[in-house]
Amino acid sequence: MWQLDIRKLENNITIRYVIAISLIAFLSTIAYYAFQSALSRSYDTALIVNISGRQRMLSQHIALDAHRLYLKRFDHLDKCQHSAVFLMNALEKNAQEMALTNQRLSIGHIRNEEFEMLSPPIYEMYFGKMNLAKRVDDYVALARVLETENDKVAAREVLSKINGVSESLLHDLNLVVHQYQKEGEQKLARVKQIEWFNWILTLIVLILEVVFIFRPMVRKIVQLTKSEAQTMVSLQELVALRTSHLEEANSKLEKLAQHDALTGLLNRLNMEEDIENAINDYHSQQIPFAILMFDVDWFKRVNDNYGHDVGDMVLIEVAKRLKKASDMMTRYTEQGGRSL
């Protein structure tokens, strides 16, 4: 009956535990994928803000490079330490990077083969009334015209167009950066909302598990424990008694293993260990030691004339007297011998 109750309790606990763990695992999985999705979008937004900020900076670099190139080629100002070729290459590099950045932002190409769908406000800025995508391309095209223009008057006209476009373009690019930042903050706010929702939902599930799973399980365990309490007490007392007997027997066995049964002196195993320790102490701490090994002369005559019992009494008496005169005494017996 008792084993049947235990088996039934085990099955009950297993089922309840699996249900509880499954619910927690399900919630954790949902939270993980929700956070991963939200954080991935936040990362993409931060990357977009960085790219759009880079585009804003490139528009100013292009305007500055255009002025430097014009002054170097047509006004022959020597204050600029760079050559016309260097300035032309710098202008082309910035123009090429700005064109590529404009292409990526206008189609939502963020990294590798991943694309981000443009929000309605951003799409309107690039392709609506502001028409930022085309204006950036036109701005880059003006910079490239200046690179190849050799006529001063025509170059001056192109430079004037760049000046006219640069300020308004910078303003609109700044609006795009702020819009990306705003959308990023909104995504972070949604992440916090998801976090709060998941936290509240987890608390609710834990409370339900406590009420409907763990409390009944604990109640059943307590009932079974009370019904078997007396049996456990009896078993503990029996185990304690047997443990005491076993410890006593082990103590006797240990003493027999380390001492000579006749004289009570330490046996040969202890002697070898003690000598090894003395040698180690001498090598490590220079502690001197001495070993005396002797045998009772003509002891065989005692056994032959008076019997082995009298021989044993002699050995016991010799052992008592030697123990008073030495720090450590061991009986060293060879196989078949009765020597000290």
C-alpha positions as MATLAB code, in Angstrom:
seq = 'MWQLDIRKLENNITIRYVIAISLIAFLSTIAYYAFQSALSRSYDTALIVNISGRQRMLSQHIALDAHRLYLKRFDHLDKCQHSAVFLMNALEKNAQEMALTNQRLSIGHIRNEEFEMLSPPIYEMYFGKMNLAKRVDDYVALARVLETENDKVAAREVLSKINGVSESLLHDLNLVVHQYQKEGEQKLARVKQIEWFNWILTLIVLILEVVFIFRPMVRKIVQLTKSEAQTMVSLQELVALRTSHLEEANSKLEKLAQHDALTGLLNRLNMEEDIENAINDYHSQQIPFAILMFDVDWFKRVNDNYGHDVGDMVLIEVAKRLKKASDMMTRYTEQGGRSL';
ca = [
       0.000    0.000    0.000;
       2.792    2.357    0.944;
       4.694    1.625   -2.284;
       1.481    2.192   -4.278;
       1.015    5.627   -2.690;
       4.626    6.513   -3.418;
       4.300    5.530   -7.068;
       1.063    7.456   -7.409;
       2.671   10.503   -5.789;
       5.663   10.265   -8.131;
       3.405   10.200  -11.188;
       1.377   13.108   -9.855;
       4.460   15.199   -9.120;
       5.988   14.397  -12.507;
       2.874   15.470  -14.401;
       2.498   18.706  -12.444;
       6.196   19.483  -12.737;
       6.187   18.921  -16.502;
       3.169   21.209  -16.886;
       4.825   23.947  -14.808;
       8.129   23.718  -16.645;
       6.377   23.664  -20.036;
       4.481   26.854  -19.232;
       7.647   28.631  -18.107;
       9.553   27.374  -21.163;
       6.747   28.546  -23.448;
       6.730   32.027  -21.909;
      10.527   32.207  -22.011;
      10.557   31.243  -25.687;
       7.980   33.886  -26.556;
       9.893   36.502  -24.567;
      13.176   35.514  -26.196;
      11.898   35.808  -29.757;
      10.021   39.017  -28.957;
      13.124   40.620  -27.469;
      15.328   39.355  -30.289;
      12.988   40.815  -32.880;
      12.679   44.139  -31.048;
      16.396   44.433  -30.373;
      17.237   43.509  -33.963;
      14.969   46.282  -35.187;
      16.515   48.692  -32.689;
      19.975   47.727  -33.921;
      18.886   48.287  -37.525;
      17.466   51.671  -36.566;
      20.720   52.674  -34.888;
      22.604   51.590  -37.999;
      20.245   53.597  -40.208;
      20.661   56.675  -38.005;
      24.415   56.277  -38.331;
      24.220   55.946  -42.122;
      21.881   58.935  -42.482;
      24.137   60.984  -40.220;
      27.045   59.977  -42.420;
      25.105   61.137  -45.484;
      24.453   64.501  -43.848;
      28.157   64.899  -43.126;
      29.104   63.905  -46.691;
      26.952   66.693  -48.114;
      29.089   69.215  -46.249;
      32.332   67.512  -47.236;
      31.313   67.665  -50.884;
      30.530   71.390  -50.660;
      33.845   72.072  -48.935;
      35.829   69.942  -51.423;
      34.116   71.698  -54.342;
      35.196   75.118  -53.050;
      38.747   73.943  -52.418;
      38.994   72.388  -55.885;
      37.636   75.523  -57.596;
      40.021   77.811  -55.751;
      42.976   75.533  -56.419;
      42.307   75.101  -60.156;
      41.043   78.536  -61.188;
      42.257   81.035  -58.580;
      45.560   79.210  -58.043;
      45.547   79.713  -54.294;
      48.598   78.149  -52.708;
      47.218   78.247  -49.163;
      45.761   74.790  -49.693;
      48.565   72.281  -49.200;
      46.849   69.606  -51.315;
      47.151   69.352  -55.079;
      44.239   69.683  -57.488;
      44.415   65.947  -58.219;
      44.207   65.111  -54.529;
      41.193   67.396  -54.059;
      39.511   65.933  -57.140;
      39.992   62.396  -55.809;
      38.647   63.420  -52.397;
      35.590   64.999  -54.010;
      34.969   61.898  -56.115;
      35.348   59.602  -53.112;
      32.824   61.573  -51.054;
      30.439   61.845  -54.005;
      30.616   58.107  -54.642;
      30.026   57.292  -50.972;
      27.095   59.717  -50.756;
      25.501   58.200  -53.862;
      25.857   54.689  -52.421;
      24.494   55.820  -49.048;
      21.522   57.477  -50.746;
      20.791   54.271  -52.648;
      20.932   52.151  -49.497;
      18.695   54.464  -47.486;
      16.134   54.976  -50.231;
      15.563   51.221  -50.699;
      16.096   50.198  -47.057;
      19.237   48.135  -47.774;
      20.830   48.155  -44.317;
      23.433   45.375  -44.224;
      24.405   42.492  -46.482;
      21.196   41.151  -48.028;
      18.869   42.428  -45.304;
      16.329   45.120  -46.127;
      14.318   47.344  -43.822;
      10.897   48.483  -44.980;
      10.751   52.272  -45.030;
       8.207   53.842  -42.719;
       5.570   56.074  -44.385;
       7.203   59.323  -43.115;
      10.665   58.242  -44.356;
       9.256   57.083  -47.699;
       7.492   60.417  -48.104;
      10.755   62.267  -47.434;
      12.675   60.305  -50.056;
      10.044   59.989  -52.781;
       7.269   62.417  -51.880;
       7.124   66.180  -51.890;
      10.641   66.525  -50.451;
      11.963   64.096  -53.125;
      15.208   63.680  -51.207;
      16.451   60.648  -53.153;
      16.534   62.526  -56.457;
      17.923   65.695  -54.911;
      20.862   63.808  -53.416;
      21.600   62.190  -56.778;
      21.427   65.606  -58.472;
      23.749   67.029  -55.837;
      26.276   64.251  -56.444;
      25.973   64.782  -60.197;
      26.789   68.507  -59.775;
      29.924   67.605  -57.808;
      31.049   65.256  -60.578;
      30.422   67.913  -63.229;
      32.725   70.256  -61.309;
      35.436   67.589  -61.316;
      35.620   67.574  -65.129;
      34.790   71.212  -65.864;
      37.774   73.108  -67.203;
      36.065   76.415  -67.979;
      36.187   78.851  -65.069;
      32.854   80.509  -65.806;
      31.039   77.218  -66.188;
      32.746   75.864  -63.079;
      31.699   78.976  -61.166;
      28.111   78.424  -62.249;
      28.232   74.788  -61.068;
      29.729   75.888  -57.756;
      26.921   78.418  -57.303;
      24.377   75.648  -57.860;
      26.153   73.487  -55.271;
      26.013   76.380  -52.806;
      22.330   76.912  -53.505;
      21.453   73.267  -53.029;
      23.794   72.517  -50.106;
      22.030   74.451  -47.356;
      18.498   73.240  -48.092;
      19.781   69.689  -48.618;
      21.556   69.764  -45.286;
      18.350   70.924  -43.597;
      16.291   68.124  -45.135;
      18.930   65.480  -44.408;
      18.901   66.642  -40.805;
      15.106   66.134  -40.763;
      15.635   62.556  -41.987;
      18.136   61.875  -39.193;
      15.702   63.202  -36.584;
      12.906   61.076  -38.048;
      15.055   57.945  -37.826;
      15.932   58.822  -34.229;
      12.264   59.315  -33.401;
      11.343   55.945  -34.882;
      14.188   54.328  -32.949;
      12.881   55.755  -29.687;
       9.424   54.433  -30.528;
      10.846   50.953  -31.091;
      12.660   51.083  -27.747;
       9.395   52.107  -26.106;
       7.731   49.043  -27.636;
      10.541   46.867  -26.290;
       9.835   48.183  -22.795;
       6.120   47.519  -23.261;
       6.883   43.942  -24.294;
       9.162   43.594  -21.277;
       6.461   44.788  -18.874;
       3.828   42.597  -20.500;
       6.012   39.514  -20.309;
       6.916   40.263  -16.671;
       3.248   40.623  -15.654;
       2.262   37.516  -17.621;
       5.066   35.516  -15.998;
       3.945   36.589  -12.520;
       0.360   35.578  -13.291;
       1.461   32.165  -14.566;
       3.669   31.628  -11.500;
       0.785   32.509   -9.173;
      -1.509   30.085  -11.004;
       1.150   27.376  -10.794;
       1.500   27.924   -7.054;
      -2.271   27.779   -6.508;
      -3.201   24.910   -8.807;
       0.004   22.872   -9.111;
       2.464   23.294   -6.255;
       0.113   23.804   -3.298;
      -1.872   20.578   -3.944;
       1.405   18.771   -4.565;
       2.884   20.013   -1.276;
      -0.328   19.127    0.575;
      -0.149   15.572   -0.723;
       3.516   15.269    0.220;
       2.806   16.523    3.753;
      -0.003   14.031    4.205;
       2.160   11.156    3.057;
       5.041   12.333    5.231;
       2.875   12.483    8.354;
       1.481    9.015    7.748;
       4.990    7.578    7.492;
       6.633    9.714   10.210;
       6.664    7.003   12.852;
       8.153    4.508   10.444;
      10.914    6.915    9.589;
      11.674    7.494   13.284;
      11.965    3.778   13.869;
      14.196    3.363   10.858;
      16.413    6.209   12.006;
      16.808    4.675   15.456;
      17.668    1.311   13.920;
      20.149    2.911   11.548;
      21.734    4.854   14.434;
      22.121    1.671   16.481;
      23.641   -0.252   13.608;
      25.898    2.664   12.798;
      27.152    2.725   16.380;
      27.884   -0.992   16.280;
      29.570   -0.626   12.918;
      31.748    2.240   14.137;
      32.764    0.214   17.175;
      33.616   -2.776   14.991;
      35.569   -0.566   12.595;
      37.493    0.915   15.512;
      38.436   -2.544   16.720;
      39.449   -3.631   13.242;
      41.555   -0.494   12.812;
      43.282   -1.143   16.130;
      43.932   -4.778   15.219;
      45.311   -3.710   11.852;
      47.756   -1.256   13.444;
      48.803   -3.101   16.634;
      50.335   -6.416   17.497;
      47.664   -8.657   19.000;
      49.992  -10.105   21.712;
      51.983   -7.135   23.011;
      49.760   -4.235   21.990;
      52.728   -2.573   20.281;
      52.487   -0.978   16.833;
      53.017   -3.473   14.042;
      55.440   -3.649   11.132;
      53.300   -1.471    8.811;
      53.392    1.427   11.284;
      57.125    1.019   11.733;
      57.781    1.450    8.017;
      55.576    4.518    7.866;
      57.174    6.076   10.963;
      60.677    5.522    9.578;
      59.698    7.135    6.286;
      58.244   10.153    8.147;
      61.403   10.470   10.254;
      63.556   10.434    7.126;
      61.375   13.106    5.497;
      61.562   15.289    8.645;
      65.334   14.945    8.623;
      65.613   16.042    4.984;
      63.149   18.910    5.296;
      63.819   20.220    8.838;
      67.127   18.570    9.844;
      65.471   16.774   12.771;
      67.831   13.967   13.921;
      66.533   10.515   14.782;
      67.825    7.118   15.840;
      66.510    3.630   15.231;
      67.287    0.693   17.547;
      66.441   -2.807   16.417;
      67.115   -5.794   18.679;
      66.041   -9.355   19.361;
      65.525  -11.302   22.587;
      68.479  -13.699   22.780;
      67.884  -17.415   23.171;
      64.157  -16.872   23.183;
      63.589  -20.227   21.531;
      64.887  -21.922   24.701;
      62.123  -20.247   26.712;
      59.476  -21.589   24.374;
      61.080  -25.063   24.284;
      61.631  -25.364   28.044;
      58.598  -23.545   29.476;
      56.057  -23.524   26.631;
      54.729  -20.866   24.285;
      52.373  -19.435   26.904;
      55.312  -18.529   29.126;
      57.090  -17.200   26.022;
      54.147  -14.939   25.342;
      54.232  -13.663   28.937;
      57.925  -12.847   28.528;
      57.280  -10.918   25.336;
      54.439   -8.948   26.974;
      56.634   -8.029   29.955;
      59.537   -6.999   27.722;
      57.174   -4.834   25.667;
      55.861   -3.055   28.821;
      59.368   -2.180   30.006;
      60.553   -1.015   26.591;
      57.536    1.235   26.095;
      58.600    3.187   29.229;
      62.088    3.764   27.847;
      61.374    4.790   24.236;
      59.306    7.298   22.260;
      57.957    4.687   19.909;
      58.102    0.926   20.054;
      57.146   -1.468   17.263;
      57.113   -5.225   17.162;
      58.824   -6.367   13.984;
      57.926   -9.973   13.287;
      59.177  -11.955   10.336;
      57.056  -14.686    8.842;
      57.076  -17.571   11.328;
      59.030  -15.574   13.993;
      58.138  -14.186   17.437;
      60.716  -11.417   17.748;
      60.331   -7.843   19.034;
];
